[in-house]
Amino acid sequence: MSKKVLVIQYSQTGQLSSVLERVIAPLCEAGDVEVTVENLVPVTPFPFPWGFFKFFDAFPETVYADVPPIQPLKADVRQRYDLVILGYQAWFLSPSMPVTAFLKSPEAAALLKDTPVVTVVACRDMWLMAQEQIRGYLSGLGARLVGHVALVDEAGTVGSFLATPIWVVFGSKGPHLGGLIPRAGVKPEQIQACTRFGDGILERLRSGSALDETLLRGLQAVNVNEGLISSERAIRRGFKVWGGLLRSLGPRGSWRRQPFLLVYFCWLVVAIIVLVPAGLILKSLLKPLLRKKIAEQKAYFEMPSGF
């Protein structure tokens, strides 16, 4: 009997779709695995490129998971799958709104209960808080998180601070200014190498062994920059404050938000410029004293795949 794998994704730029295509390539080529791909479609599409105000205007609802509806799924929610692969982007340290909308839906409750799930994210290297929210949703749905893959932009923490917003707002990956602002996105060779995850999954499916937390161990699926843990937590707290304020001014698209979105943008620039380097420096200084705690934090966020 063939194994059944469901892939659920929302890819605004197309990069995540490219990643998932490589992940599932060995499964699609196998004659004994049936792969179904479900592309989440918002009722009101999110544009790409976004434009400045539309991009930042999505921030409050993203942070507070006040998400717009998505189109009904094409997949049969009564079908039981051997594995679900959930691909998402991180928006403002949270899962993208279409993915959150799915995870809050009755369809997700039906599809994911008692089902092993592998999550895949492709974004800047600040994805920890988004994955923590995904983990919470999956736990609440009774799903079993058995693997996580995190691919981060080649520009690094500093370079992607400018490169990624330029890509999202204007649609150009770069590089820009003669290479001063590096190219946005995950390295093509990293995307191509994602077939190793599909190979690992296929081997496990064929073996008949349980799909558990060892599924992607040893495949370098995720590597946490421990210096960003405290920075993400601090920025996330600030996001909740700013998100609450902006939501109080009216719904998405309200003209009353626009002046405050500019103020928020300025705060965000300062916060990232100050908090991220400060967090990295502080972690470096305290590492000899907090070596055990830092190692525990890193191991927690790298679970279940490890490195």
C-alpha positions in Angstrom: 0.0 0.0 0.0 1.4 3.4 -1.0 2.2 6.0 1.7 0.4 9.3 1.6 2.1 12.7 2.1 0.3 16.0 2.2 2.3 19.2 1.6 0.6 22.5 2.8 2.3 25.7 1.9 1.9 29.4 1.3 4.7 31.0 -0.7 4.3 34.7 -1.4 7.6 35.1 -3.3 7.9 31.6 -4.7 11.1 30.8 -2.8 9.4 28.5 -0.3 7.7 26.6 -3.1 11.2 26.0 -4.7 12.4 24.7 -1.4 9.5 22.3 -0.9 9.8 21.1 -4.5 13.3 19.9 -3.7 12.3 18.4 -0.4 9.5 16.3 -1.9 11.3 15.5 -5.2 12.4 12.0 -4.0 8.9 11.3 -2.8 7.3 12.4 -6.1 9.7 10.2 -8.0 9.0 7.2 -5.9 6.3 4.9 -7.2 5.1 3.9 -3.7 4.4 7.4 -2.3 1.4 9.5 -3.1 2.1 13.2 -2.7 -0.6 15.9 -2.5 0.3 19.6 -2.6 -2.1 22.1 -1.1 -1.4 25.7 -1.8 -3.1 28.0 0.7 -5.0 30.8 -1.1 -6.2 33.9 0.8 -9.6 35.1 -0.2 -8.0 38.5 -0.7 -4.5 37.9 -2.2 -1.4 39.4 -0.6 0.4 41.3 -3.4 4.0 40.7 -4.3 5.8 43.0 -4.3 3.9 44.6 -1.5 4.8 48.2 -1.4 5.9 50.0 1.8 2.6 50.7 3.5 0.9 47.5 2.6 3.8 45.5 3.9 3.9 47.3 7.3 0.1 47.5 7.5 0.0 43.7 7.7 2.1 43.8 10.9 -0.5 44.2 13.6 -2.8 41.4 12.4 0.1 39.1 11.8 1.4 39.5 15.3 -2.0 39.2 16.9 -3.1 36.3 14.6 -6.1 38.3 13.5 -6.0 36.7 10.1 -8.2 37.0 7.0 -10.0 34.0 5.6 -8.5 31.6 3.1 -10.1 29.7 0.3 -11.5 26.2 1.1 -8.9 23.5 0.9 -8.8 21.2 -2.1 -7.5 18.3 -0.1 -10.0 15.8 1.4 -9.9 16.5 5.1 -11.3 13.0 5.8 -8.2 11.5 4.3 -5.5 10.2 6.8 -2.0 11.0 5.8 1.2 9.3 6.9 3.0 12.6 7.0 2.1 16.3 6.6 4.8 18.8 5.5 3.9 22.3 6.5 5.8 25.1 4.7 5.6 28.7 6.0 7.3 32.1 5.9 8.0 34.2 9.0 6.4 37.6 8.9 7.3 39.9 11.7 8.6 37.0 13.9 5.2 35.2 13.4 3.9 32.7 10.9 2.5 34.3 7.7 -1.2 35.1 8.0 -2.4 32.4 5.5 -0.6 29.7 7.4 -2.0 30.9 10.7 -5.4 31.1 9.2 -5.1 27.4 8.2 -3.8 26.4 11.6 -6.8 28.0 13.3 -9.3 26.3 10.9 -11.5 23.2 11.5 -9.7 21.7 8.4 -6.4 21.8 10.2 -8.0 20.1 13.3 -9.3 17.3 11.1 -6.1 16.9 9.0 -3.4 17.2 11.7 -4.8 15.4 14.7 -2.5 12.4 15.6 -0.5 13.0 12.5 3.3 13.5 12.2 4.2 16.9 10.9 7.5 18.3 9.5 7.7 22.1 9.4 9.8 23.9 6.8 10.6 27.6 7.0 12.7 29.8 4.5 13.3 33.3 5.7 15.8 35.6 7.5 17.6 34.0 10.4 15.0 35.3 12.9 12.5 32.5 12.8 12.6 31.2 16.4 9.4 33.0 17.7 7.5 32.1 14.6 8.4 28.4 15.0 7.4 28.6 18.7 4.0 29.7 17.7 3.7 27.0 15.1 4.7 24.5 17.8 2.0 25.8 20.0 -0.7 25.5 17.3 0.4 21.9 16.4 0.3 20.9 20.0 -3.2 22.3 20.4 -4.4 20.4 17.4 -3.0 17.1 18.6 -0.4 16.9 15.9 3.1 15.4 16.4 6.0 17.6 15.4 8.6 15.2 14.2 10.9 17.4 12.2 11.9 21.0 11.4 13.9 22.5 8.5 15.1 26.1 8.7 16.8 27.7 5.7 18.0 31.2 6.2 19.0 34.1 3.8 22.6 34.0 2.6 22.9 37.7 3.5 23.1 37.0 7.2 21.7 38.9 10.1 23.0 42.3 9.2 22.8 42.1 5.4 19.3 40.7 5.3 18.0 43.5 7.5 18.1 45.7 4.4 18.1 43.1 1.6 14.9 41.2 2.6 12.6 44.3 3.0 13.8 45.6 -0.3 13.0 42.3 -1.9 9.6 42.1 -0.3 8.6 45.8 -0.9 10.1 46.3 -4.3 10.4 42.8 -5.7 14.2 42.9 -6.4 16.5 40.3 -4.8 19.6 42.3 -5.6 22.4 42.7 -4.9 22.2 46.5 -4.7 24.6 49.4 -4.5 27.4 47.4 -6.1 27.0 44.6 -3.5 26.9 46.9 -0.5 23.4 45.5 0.1 23.8 41.7 -0.6 21.4 39.5 -2.5 18.3 38.5 -0.6 17.0 34.9 -0.2 18.4 31.5 0.4 21.4 30.3 -1.6 20.3 28.3 -4.7 22.7 25.5 -3.8 21.1 25.3 -0.3 17.7 24.9 -2.0 19.0 22.2 -4.3 20.5 20.3 -1.4 17.1 20.0 0.2 16.5 16.7 -1.6 18.4 15.1 1.3 15.4 15.7 3.5 13.1 13.9 1.0 15.6 11.1 0.8 15.5 10.7 4.6 11.7 10.8 4.7 11.4 8.3 1.9 13.8 5.9 3.6 11.8 6.0 6.8 8.5 5.6 5.0 9.7 2.5 3.2 11.3 1.0 6.3 7.9 0.9 8.1 9.6 2.5 11.2 7.7 5.1 13.2 8.0 8.7 12.0 9.4 10.2 15.2 11.7 13.0 16.3 14.7 11.2 14.9 13.4 11.6 11.3 15.7 14.4 10.2 18.5 14.0 12.8 22.0 14.3 11.4 20.8 16.0 8.2 21.8 19.5 9.3 18.1 20.6 9.0 18.4 23.4 11.5 21.1 25.5 13.2 20.1 28.1 15.7 22.2 31.3 16.2 21.9 31.4 20.0 22.8 35.1 20.0 19.5 35.9 18.5 17.3 34.1 21.0 17.1 37.0 23.5 16.9 39.6 20.7 13.9 37.9 19.1 12.2 37.6 22.5 12.7 41.3 23.2 11.6 42.4 19.7 8.5 40.2 19.9 7.5 41.9 23.2 7.8 45.3 21.4 5.8 44.0 18.5 2.9 43.1 20.8 2.9 46.7 22.2 3.1 48.3 18.7 0.7 45.9 17.2 -1.9 46.6 19.9 -1.6 50.3 19.4 -1.9 50.1 15.6 -4.9 47.8 15.8 -6.7 50.3 18.1 -6.4 52.9 15.3 -8.6 50.9 12.9 -8.5 47.9 10.6 -5.9 47.1 8.0 -6.0 49.8 5.3 -7.2 52.5 7.6 -5.7 55.9 6.8 -5.4 56.6 10.6 -2.7 54.0 10.8 -0.3 55.4 8.2 1.4 58.1 10.3 1.9 55.7 13.1 3.3 53.1 10.7 6.1 55.5 9.9 6.8 55.9 13.6 6.7 52.1 14.1 9.1 51.7 11.1 11.6 54.1 12.8 11.3 52.2 16.1 11.8 48.9 14.2 15.0 50.2 12.6 16.4 51.4 15.9 15.3 48.2 17.7 17.0 45.9 15.2 20.1 48.1 15.0 20.4 48.2 18.8 18.8 45.0 20.1 20.2 42.5 17.7 23.9 43.5 18.1 23.4 44.0 21.8 21.9 40.5 22.2 24.8 39.0 20.2 27.4 40.9 22.3 25.7 40.1 25.6 25.4 36.4 24.7 29.1 36.4 23.8 30.1 38.1 27.0 28.0 35.9 29.2 28.7 32.7 27.3 31.4 31.5 29.8 29.0 32.0 32.7 25.8 30.8 31.0 27.3 28.1 28.8 24.9 25.4 30.1 21.8 27.6 29.8 22.7 28.8 26.3 23.3 25.3 25.2 19.9 24.2 26.6 18.2 27.1 24.8 19.9 26.3 21.5 19.0 22.6 21.8 15.4 23.4 22.6 14.9 25.6 19.5 16.7 23.1 17.3 14.4 20.3 18.3 13.1 18.0 17.0 15.6 17.8 14.2 18.8 18.7 16.0 21.8 19.5 13.8 
